[in-house]
Amino acid sequence: MPSPFENPALRYGIPLVSAAVVAAVAFLFLEGTIRYVALGIAALEVVVAPQILKQAAANA
């Protein structure tokens, strides 16, 4: 049975939704330096998480 993470839409969709939530929290509730840290974490998640999920699908 194929892994659901083999689908690129799912691999990129999960991190995008998660990063959008983090960015929304950063803009709505945080200020100053911590806002930029949260936005950096969101950007890092969009870049790194699809690669991790692709590797998970390959090893499944």
N, CA and C of each residue as an Amber inpcrd file, in Angstrom:
protein
   180
   0.8420000  -1.1720000   0.0000000   0.0000000   0.0000000   0.0000000
   0.8930000   1.2430000   0.0000000   0.6480000   2.1730000  -0.9180000
   1.5090000   3.3640000  -0.9930000   1.2750000   4.3010000   0.1970000
   2.3230000   5.0170000   0.5170000   2.2620000   5.9760000   1.6160000
   1.5040000   7.2340000   1.1710000   0.7080000   7.8210000   2.0430000
   0.0220000   9.0600000   1.6660000   0.9980000  10.2100000   1.4160000
   2.2060000  10.1150000   1.9680000   3.1970000  11.1690000   1.7920000
   3.8550000  11.1360000   0.4210000   3.5400000  10.1600000  -0.3930000
   4.0550000  10.1320000  -1.7610000   3.3530000  11.1730000  -2.6310000
   2.1870000  11.6360000  -2.2180000   1.4330000  12.6530000  -2.9420000
   2.0470000  14.0260000  -2.6450000   2.5720000  14.7280000  -3.6580000
   3.2060000  16.0290000  -3.4050000   2.2540000  17.0770000  -2.8270000
   0.9900000  17.0200000  -3.1840000   0.0400000  17.9960000  -2.6390000
  -0.0600000  17.8590000  -1.1240000  -0.0520000  16.6590000  -0.6340000
  -0.1060000  16.4270000   0.8050000   1.2170000  16.8030000   1.4620000
   2.3180000  16.4480000   0.8050000   3.6380000  16.7650000   1.3570000
   3.8520000  18.2640000   1.5200000   3.3490000  19.0570000   0.5880000
   3.5160000  20.5060000   0.6770000   2.3450000  21.1820000   1.3790000
   1.1940000  20.5530000   1.3790000   0.0120000  21.1470000   1.9880000
   0.0660000  21.1840000   3.4990000   0.5180000  20.1050000   4.1050000
   0.5960000  20.0460000   5.5650000   1.4930000  21.1500000   6.1210000
   2.7180000  21.3110000   5.6220000   3.5630000  22.3860000   6.1550000
   3.0290000  23.7920000   5.8480000   2.3730000  23.9650000   4.7070000
   1.8300000  25.2840000   4.3910000   0.7300000  25.6870000   5.3610000
  -0.1410000  24.7630000   5.6870000  -1.2260000  25.0630000   6.6300000
  -0.6430000  25.3440000   8.0120000   0.2850000  24.5390000   8.4260000
   0.9110000  24.7270000   9.7290000   1.6610000  26.0600000   9.7980000
   2.3850000  26.3960000   8.7490000   3.1160000  27.6620000   8.7170000
   2.1610000  28.8500000   8.6850000   1.0320000  28.6980000   8.0260000
   0.0350000  29.7780000   8.0050000  -0.5250000  30.0310000   9.4060000
  -0.7270000  28.9740000  10.1640000  -1.2230000  29.1300000  11.5330000
  -0.1740000  29.8420000  12.3930000   1.0720000  29.4360000  12.2610000
   2.1440000  30.0740000  13.0360000   2.2730000  31.5530000  12.6440000
   2.1930000  31.8480000  11.3470000   2.2940000  33.2360000  10.8910000
   1.1160000  34.0700000  11.3930000  -0.0750000  33.4850000  11.3990000
  -1.2420000  34.2100000  11.9010000  -1.0920000  34.5290000  13.3860000
  -0.6270000  33.5720000  14.1470000  -0.3950000  33.8100000  15.5760000
   0.6710000  34.8830000  15.7560000   1.7210000  34.8350000  14.9450000
   2.7920000  35.8220000  15.0550000   2.2760000  37.2280000  14.7900000
   1.4670000  37.3940000  13.7510000   0.9780000  38.7220000  13.4210000
  -0.0970000  39.2170000  14.3850000  -0.9180000  38.3060000  14.8910000
  -2.0290000  38.7200000  15.7270000  -1.6700000  38.8870000  17.2110000
  -0.7510000  38.0690000  17.7150000  -0.5240000  38.0400000  19.1540000
   0.8930000  38.3880000  19.5920000   1.8500000  38.3590000  18.6890000
   3.2360000  38.5900000  19.0890000   3.7190000  39.9270000  18.5630000
   4.7640000  40.4330000  19.1980000   5.3420000  41.6890000  18.7300000
   6.8460000  41.6700000  18.9880000   7.5200000  42.5230000  18.2880000
   8.9560000  42.6470000  18.4780000   9.7220000  41.4910000  17.8660000
  10.8140000  41.1650000  18.5300000  11.7360000  40.1430000  18.0250000
  11.0900000  38.7670000  17.9710000  10.2640000  38.4590000  18.9530000
   9.6510000  37.1240000  18.9870000   8.7490000  36.9040000  17.7810000
   8.1620000  37.9680000  17.2330000   7.3490000  37.8480000  16.0200000
   8.2180000  37.3760000  14.8640000   9.4070000  37.9580000  14.7490000
  10.2980000  37.5750000  13.6570000  10.8490000  36.1600000  13.8370000
  11.0360000  35.7620000  15.0810000  11.4670000  34.3850000  15.3410000
  10.3790000  33.4090000  14.9060000   9.1400000  33.7010000  15.2460000
   8.0310000  32.8270000  14.8560000   7.8810000  32.7800000  13.3390000
   8.0330000  33.9160000  12.6730000   7.9490000  33.9210000  11.2090000
   9.1070000  33.1540000  10.5800000  10.2700000  33.2150000  11.1940000
  11.4060000  32.4290000  10.7180000  11.1590000  30.9330000  10.8630000
  10.5540000  30.5500000  11.9620000  10.2070000  29.1410000  12.1690000
   9.1990000  28.6890000  11.1210000   8.2310000  29.5360000  10.8210000
   7.2300000  29.2000000   9.8020000   7.8900000  29.0490000   8.4320000
   8.7940000  29.9500000   8.1010000   9.4940000  29.8550000   6.8130000
  10.3580000  28.6090000   6.7490000  11.0190000  28.2890000   7.8380000
  11.8520000  27.0810000   7.8780000  11.0080000  25.8310000   7.7210000
   9.8310000  25.8380000   8.3060000   8.9460000  24.6800000   8.1880000
   8.4990000  24.4510000   6.7420000   8.2180000  25.5350000   6.0260000
   7.7880000  25.4070000   4.6300000   8.9010000  24.8150000   3.7760000
  10.1470000  25.0920000   4.1180000  11.2760000  24.6110000   3.3240000
  11.6730000  23.1880000   3.7140000  11.7190000  22.9010000   5.0030000
  12.3010000  21.6440000   5.4880000  11.2930000  20.5010000   5.5830000
  10.0840000  20.7810000   6.0380000   9.1090000  19.7150000   6.2860000
   8.7820000  18.8780000   5.0460000   8.6230000  19.4590000   3.8470000
   8.3580000  18.5970000   2.6880000   9.4980000  17.6190000   2.3920000
  10.7210000  18.0330000   2.6510000  11.8570000  17.1300000   2.4340000
  11.8310000  15.9770000   3.4270000  11.4820000  16.2720000   4.6730000
  11.3950000  15.2210000   5.6900000  10.2610000  14.2570000   5.3550000
   9.1160000  14.7890000   4.9250000   7.9870000  13.9230000   4.5740000
   8.2960000  13.0850000   3.3370000   9.0440000  13.6290000   2.3920000
   9.4480000  12.8620000   1.2090000  10.3550000  11.7090000   1.6220000
  11.2740000  11.9820000   2.5360000  12.1550000  10.9160000   3.0140000
  11.3620000   9.8560000   3.7780000  10.3620000  10.2770000   4.5300000
   9.5180000   9.3240000   5.2530000   8.7520000   8.4320000   4.2880000
   8.2840000   9.0090000   3.1850000   7.5570000   8.2160000   2.1960000
   8.4850000   7.2240000   1.5040000   9.7230000   7.6370000   1.2810000
  10.6690000   6.7490000   0.6220000  11.0620000   5.5780000   1.5220000
  11.0910000   5.7980000   2.8150000  11.4930000   4.7500000   3.7560000
  10.3350000   3.8720000   4.2230000   9.1150000   4.2490000   3.8720000
   7.9550000   3.4890000   4.3370000   7.7530000   2.2210000   3.5380000
